[in-house]
Structure formats: structure tokens, C-alpha cells
Amino acid sequence: MKQIINRCVVSALLVGGIIMPSVAVGAEGVEINHLGPTNTLVRVKGGDNYLLLPVQEHFEDDAKINVLVDGKLEETIYVRLARTKTDYTVPYDLSRFKDKNVVLDIVTGQSRNSVRDAADDVCWDEMIITDTFDTTNKETKWRPAYHHTPLYGWMNDPNGMFYKDGVWHLYYQKNPYGSKWQNMTWGHSTSTDLITWEAQPDAIRPDGLGAIFSGSAVIDHNNTAGYGEDAIIALFTSAGTSQMQSFAHSNDNGQTFEIYEGNPIITLDTEARDPNMFWNEKTGEWNLVLAHALEKENLFFTSPDLKTWTLSGTFGKGLGAQEGVWECPDLFELQIPGTGKTKWVLICNINPGGPFGGSAIQYFIGDFDGKTFTSDTNPDGTVTTKWLDYGKDNYALVSWSDAPDNRRTTVGWMSNWQYAADVPTMQFRSANTVPREMELFVDDEGELYVASVPSPELLKLRDKVVDKASNKTIGEKETSYKLPADGICEIDLSFQATESDVVTFTISNPEGEKVLMKYDAKNHRMSFDRRESGVVDFSTKFPAVTSSPTFEKDGKINLRLFIDRSSMELFGNNGEFVMTNLVFPNAPYTTLSMESKNGDARLDDLKVYSIKL
């Protein structure tokens, strides 16, 4: 890192009757010119390095930064530049502008009485040029060990996911310049095993049409768009003054994208976003489903070439959960177990309006004729509202295109819009869920539902058996089993509660913090209580009890619980019910306890696995 030299402020001078701007000498290679109480120019030289921007996390105002390269506007970014203290720094990549003059025209938006007041902001002292940016984990207490997270900064919806040549590509909504929502960009990570992720350069940056919101990507095997066989085509929402749909292509397997000069390709007079497309073998054309957000419905389009789209149908008006906006749709076909027949599943993420407040994932099962979707109904003609996850922290779930072996592999954003910007982390914000396979199942009453099954790759995470038991009685006297010292583990247990009212499983740490999971045998429901799980006071919406139907009638339950440093994902009966919830314990959970009320239950089998890290 280059040495920082002392900064000297020169006050505004009256020269020849003209007031000259205040000039500050910043770090080596950085020249700072204060033009007024809210306007500052920062001059640097492009090269193989970064300009570090100091950020104050809880400051309200974003500074607007127009980046000029050789006098031409390159882009506009928004950063919470530090005023009184620096919480962390973020890098601005100068390598794109080698040997060019780079000027940051910064408008702080913060009221100042004078230039001298503005010059006192700490950001000017700590804005330096460096050859490297340290992404070493600084938040070991809560940064996940085996879930995908951004190296730094904010992340929300997964985007544009596709599988090609043995590599899983995961794009995601990213703010490269802070850990709160802003500057929406497609970040990019890759994996060969769905477990270990490698960060890649950002793939699609904001442009003249606006920020880059959510979308999808496909492999154009037949060169329908004209960019070559197996070109990667991405569609996304350009979000400027209005929302419109845009196109980009890649000929290097998704590492870089070229923006289509004819954008936007879909425009409407109402708000719509998050295009999700796929090739329909039955009709020989492309289909696209688009969230008609405020209308709380989905729109369907067809296309021969991925550029020209024709509206073909609508679905959802007045159906399902209607309390919030509809977002991030997905549409795919699944086999009905034991029949050889198929049904279509329409995923519809909604915010707010989830069963426990805030964000959630609803879905519909029905038929798709290549033009529009028709939902199955109950005998009385109504449409059941169905939820894919009964926790608070799984949202924007979508699937990979071209997944191997006809798998329908998905991942979600593991947070909730109620408090996503307030969780107690700063170096990074948010993680993805573990990958899950979508499957259909039939309940005891003959109704179809979607199961979320942990992807088979997750079995490779299992390391040593830390504790185990079989054929044990669960009674009113609590029995306990140990978890790994770091609390990072998978718990696989099966039990029967045919003669019990309530079976309680407690995950706890020496600090007295705990999560309670209770099976209500009478009502066939499982609940998840995180009100005493650790740090919960950052939002009144965070302490909560969620509950799920268990879709069984015999009291026989299998649970797989994935525990990471700041999350728990509970899968019941092969994913027939799921609860995903964040937790922020002050110390790792190290104990699993069990008890049964009003009758004994039986622990058929228990294994606690440490995780290979």
C-alpha cells in the first residue's frame, strides 16, 4: 500500500478579484479540490490499482459521484462517504482507465456552512490509492463458513444463473460501494461443486438506462439470437426513471457481457421487472415470464430470437397472496411422483405479505401451454396459497438454467427486506441459502405440493460424527447431545411422536442463547423460535416464531438442520417442509437438547456432523 502523506488545506483565496477554490493535497496520487460546501473534485490517474473510498455505514446521505474519464462521463455511483469516522473502505477500480485522467465530481448533499467545514470530513484524509484491496474475512463471528457470500458489500437477489461445462454460474444483485442497497450491479461467482465459490469480476454495470436489476441468463444452443452457438444471453431490468427490460450477450462463458445497442427490448407503461426466460422444446420458441409488480400478476411473452418479444398471456390477478409486490418469477416443469405425468410450477416471490411478515416465496402448480399459465384449483374452484419456505429468510429464489440431469436446482437470498440493511454485519451483507432441488410430492389428502430438497452435493460437507444416538426415549427429562465447538454442523435426526403432544429440540450456547424447534403432534406443525437466539435487537421485526405444516399424519419426522455461523435451515421429511432463519449468536451453539411433553417420543436416529471447511 502506498504511503499516505499529510494533507494540507489551502483556504479559498481572493486573486485578482476572483475567489479561488480550496485545494487539498491528499494521499500520494490524489488531488482534492473543494469547490463549495457540497462539491469536491478528486483527481487521480488510472492504472493497475484501486482508489479506496471511506464509508460511514450509518450516515444517511449518499454522496453522488460522477466519474469523468478524460473529460467524459463514465458512470455515476452513490457512496456514503465518511464524515466523522470510517467504518470500512470500498475499492474503486482504476485499472479500467490505465494512463487516463480520472476525475470524481462529488456532490455530498450534506449541508455545510463553508468549504472549510466540508474539508473537515474524514473521507478526504483516508481516500488513498493502493495496488491491492484486502478482502480477508473481518467478521468471523457471523460470516458464513459454507454459504455463498460476496467478498464485500451488499448482496440481494440471485440473478442470471446457468450451468455450463461443469461450472455453476451465480450472478447476484450487488452494491460494490457499500453494504446497503445501492448501485445495483450484477456480481458474479462460480463453483464446480455448489459448495465452494470463487468470486469473479462484476459482470454487468449500470449504464445510461439505469441500474441493473434482476433477470436471467440462458445458453443459446441454436444461435437464435445471432451471437453464435452456445452464446450466453442475459435479460435484466434496467431501472432508471422507469423500469424496462434489456439484453446483453457473452461469448466468453459469462465472464463479460456486451450490452445490446437496441436496448430496451421490452417497454410497458406500468412497472414490470425480473425477466425469467427459457427455451420451450414443445413449442420451439423462447418463453419469458415477467413480474407485473404493482399489478400483482405475471406477464408471459414468446420470442423466436430473444430480442423481439410478444405478450401472450397473464396470470395472478386477485390470486394467491396479494399484500405486496410480485417479484422474481420462475416457471418450470416437474414430474408428478409415480405417474409419468408432469405439472408446471410458477414461483412468485412477494414482498411484503409473507406468512410471518416481510418477504416470502409463494408458488402455484398448474399447466402452461406455451402462452399462459393456468393454476390448479380446489374442488370448490379456489386456488390455494402455497409457501415454499416457512421461515423469514428465503427470498428471490430462482433456478439455474441448463442444470445437469434435468435437475431443477435453486438458490435464494437469505434475508428479509424488513431488516436486511440492519443486520449486525458490515464488511458484507447477506448470504445465499444452500442449494435446493425442486420436486413435487402428494400429501395425505392427494394435493400436490413442492418439496425443497437439499442438493446432493451438500453430503460432501459432512466430516466427522461429533455425536450420535439411536432408539432412545425422549421424555420430560431433557437429554442433551454435543455439537462441534465452532457450532458449524449438520444435524440429521429421525423421531416418532405417536404418544406425545409436543417434542422440543433446543439449540443453545453457553451464553444462554437458544433456538427452540417444537413439533406439535396434535396439529402436525413444526415451529422455530429465535426470540432468544442471540443479537435480536437491531430490528423489532427480527425476534419471531415461525411455523410450518408438516404434511404428515403419523407423527414420524425426519429433520436435517444445517447450522452456519449466522443461519439455520431446517428441512423436514425430505424437504416437504422447510424453515430458513437467520440467527446472530454471541457464541457458537454447542448443545442440542430434547424433551417431550404429555407422553414420551422416540428418537430413532441422530447424527451430528461437523463440516469440512
Secondary structure, 3 states (H helix, E strand, C coil): CCCCCCCCEECCEEECCEEECEEEECCCCCEEEEEECCEEEEEEECCCCEEEEEECCCCCCCEEEEEEECCEEEEEEEECECCCCCCEEEEEECHHHCCCEEEEEEECCCCCCCHHHHHCCHHHHCCCEECCCCCCCCCCCCCCCCCCCCCCEEEEEEEEEEEECCEEEEEEEEECCCCCCCCCEEEEEEECCCCCCEEEEEEECCECCEEEEEEEEEEECCCCCCCCCCEEEEEEEEECCCEEEEEEEECCCCCCCEECCCCCCECCCCCCEEEEEEEECCCCEEEEEEEECCCCEEEEEEECCCCCCEEEEEECCCCCCCCCEEEEEEEEEEECCCCCCEEEEEEEEEECCCCCCCCEEEEEEEEECCCCEEECCCCCCCCCCEECCCCCCCEEEEECECCHHHCCEEEEECCCCCCCCCCCCCCEECCECCCEEEEEEECCCCCEEEEEEECHHHHHHEEEEEEEEEEEEECCCCEEEECCCCCCEEEEEEEECCCCCEEEEEEECCCCCEEEEEEECCCCEEEEECCCCCCCCCCCCCCCEEEEECCCCCCEEEEEEEEECCEEEEEECCCCEEEEEECCCCCCCCEEEEEEECCCEEEEEEEEEEECC
